[in-house]
């Protein structure tokens, strides 16, 4: 079974209550995209199938523990004629670690326009993230070598990659192609939940690019604070998607980031924003 599908599969333990676990991937805390995707799955299971997510807004409250299950509690805020609203709280050890508000809508036709898709190399011409890590790790210290061997369920191909251990200052912009590493079922909700999972992978790094720092450096403390996402058009998360990202501002120990997600046909399928904590310690 697809690794991401396993991560996003929840156990219903009571009406509006779901339990999930985290993969044993060696991370010290739960990856933010995991709780976004799992919370979205929990909310989706309480909504009629004729309604798709059009927006979500989440706040990360505490670092999640990968060693214990997560409880997702769904609050059925409103069921209207066109829109349905849900609120989900993720809980560990009796404390909320994440909250997510989601709005679903029936499919409707209407006015349509979008920003054009930017130029980018084709994904087939780029190295994937694991190949890049192995290439960079040739000059890393031994204690960092194990990181290069880590496998992920995402097929990610950066357009202008940086050395994760020794990045050079660059513009606060980046592009990458991304998709699920394996084929997914046809259910459009699954593709929305998987894209929510994918969307958090590289976004916060955009704010650190001008400063020549990386999450692998021990004096950098970084964490997602909030995450918002809007779904514009249908797509498949197991087909290549271009993630165009920029960071207009960093201040107050926080970095603000934006993202536009296009399919290979040039259609804008989703947009994201995120603010993250960025502290550089002596």
N, C-alpha and C positions, 0 to 999 in steps of 0.2 A: 504494500500500500504506500502511496505517496507520503513522504515524511511530514510535509506540512499538514496534510489531511489528518494524520494521526495526532499532531500537536493540537489541531483545532477541534478534534472530536471531543465532545463533552458528555458527561454522564448526568442524566436527569435524576436527582435524588429526591425531589419534591416539586410540587407545582411552583414554577418560577425560580427554582433553585437548581444550579448546575455545578458539577465539580470537574476540575481539570487538573492535569499534572504538567510538569515541565520536562523537556528532554534532558538527558544526562550528557550535557555538552561541555562541562567544565567551567561554565560561566559563574561568576561570583553572585550575580543577581539576574533576575528574569529579564530577558530581552523585551523591550517595550512593545515591539510589533506583535509579540505573542499575546500579551494581555489585551491589546486592541482587537486583534483578530478573534480571540476567544470570547471577549465580551460581546462582539458583534454577532458571533454564532449564537450566544445565549439569547440575545434580543431577537434575532431572526426566527428562532424557534417558537416565539410567541406571537408571530405576525402572519396574516394570511399570505399565501404564495403569490397573489397577484400584485403585491407591493414590494418594491425594491428600495434599498437604501439610497437616499440622495445626499445626506450629510451626516457627519458625526463629529462630536467635540469631546475630547477626553482630557483628564488631568491625572498626572502621575503624583501620588501622594506619599508613598513610601517605596523603598526598594523591595522588590519581591524576592522571596526565598525559593530557590530552585529545588530544595530538598523536601518541601511539603506541598500538599495539594492547595489549589485555589478554589474558593467558593464564589460563584457568581450569582448575585441576587438581582432579579429583573423586576422593575416597577413599571406596571402598565399605565403610563401616564394618560394617554388619550387614544381612542380609536374613532377617527373621523371618517367622512365620506371619501376624502381623497388622501388624507395624511394620517399616519399613525406614529405616535411618539413613545419611545421607551427610554428608561434610565436604568443603567446597570452599575452595580457596585461590586468590585472584586475585593474579597476579604481573605486575610491570613491571620491566624492567631487572634481573631476577634477584632482586628483593625482593618479599616479600608486602606488598600494600597493603590486603587485606581477607580475612577468614576468615568462613565461614558454616557453621553446623551446622544440618541440616534433618532433621526426622522426618516420614515419610509413614505413612499408616494406611489400611487397607481401610475401606470405608464400613460403619458399624455403627449400629444403633439403640440408644437408652438413655434415661436420665433427661434432661429438658430444662427449663431455665428461663433467664431473662435479665433484665438491667436494662431497664426500658421506655425506648423512644426519647424523648429530650427534645423539647420544643417548638422549632420552627425555622421561619422563613419558607420558602416554597416556592422552589426554585432558579430558577424562571422569573421570579420577582419581583426577582431580584438581578442586578447587573452582574457580568460575568466579570472575571477578573483583568486582562486586557489593557485592557478598557474603563476599569477603575479607574486603571490606570497612566497612560493617556492623559489622563484627567481630572485626576489629581494633577500630572502633568508640566507643566501650564500655568504653575505658579509655581516649577518647578525651575530650577536653573542650567543653562546650555547643555551643560556636560560630562555631565550626567545624562540629557539628553533621549533619547539613543540607547537607554537601558535601557527606556524606555516603549514602544519599537517592537518589542521582542523578542517573538517568537511561541513558544509552547510546545505540546507535544502533549497537554497536560492542559486540560480544561475545568474551571476552578476558580472557584467563586463564594463569596467570604467573606461571612459574615453581618454582622460588625461590622468592616469593614476599617479599617486604620490607614494614614496617610500614610507611605510607606516611607522618605521622606527626613526627615520631621519628626513622628515618632510621639509621642502623648501617653500618659502612664502609664495603665494599665488593669489590670483583673483578669487573673490568669494563667490565663485560659480563652479559648477561641475555638472557633467553629464554621465549617465551610465545606462546601459541596456540591462533589463532584468526580466526574469520570468521564473515560474516554478520549475524546478529541475526535472519534474516528471509530469506526465499528462494528467489532467484533472477531469472529473465528470462534467457533464454539460450544464448542470444547474447554475444559473447566473449568480445566485447568492453565494455559492462556494467561491466563485471567481472574485466577488467583492470582498469576501472575508480574507482570501489569500492575498489580494492586493493591499488590503489594510495591513496585513502582516509584513509584506514586502516594503511598504512605504516608509517604515521607520529605519530601515537598515543603514542608509548613508546620509540622511537629511541633516542631522546635527553636525556631521563632519564639515559641512559647507562653511559654518561659522568659524572654524579653526584654520581654514586654509590660508587666510592672509597673514597668520601669525606664526606659521611654520611649526606648529605643534600637532601632536597626535594623541589619540586615546591610549596608545601603548606606552607613552612616557609616564613615569611614575609620579611626577609632580602635577599632572593634569587631573582635575576632578570634573567629570562631565556626566550629565544625566538629563534625560528628557523631562520637561516640566509639563508641557501640554502638547496636544496633537489634534489637528482638525483636518477633515477630509471631505471633499465634495465629489460625487460621482455624476458625470455628465452624460455618458453614452455607454452602451453595452460593449464589452470587451472580453477577451480571454486572458487569464493570468498565466496560462501555460504557453502563450505566444509572446514574442519579443515586444517589450514596452520601453520606450525611451523616457527616462526620468531626467528632466531639465530642472536644475536646482540653483537657487541663489540665496545669498544672505545679505539683505540690505543694511543690517545693523547688528553691532555687538556693543553692549554697555551694561553697567551695573551687574557684572558677573553673569550676564545672560546673552545668548546669541539667538537672533530671530532668523528663521529660514522659510523659504517658499519652494514649492515644487509644482511643475506641470508634467503630466504623464500622457504620452501619446502612443497610439498603436502604430504599426508599420505602414498603415494606409495614410498616416498623417492626421488622424482624428484625435482631438483632445478628449480623453476618456475620464480623467480625474485631475483634481488639484489638491494640494496639501499646504498646510502651514504648520510650523512648530517653533516653540521657544524652548531653549535648553539652558541648563546651568553649565557655566564654563568658569572654573576657578583654577588659576595657576598658582601653586604653592611654591614657596622658596625651596 
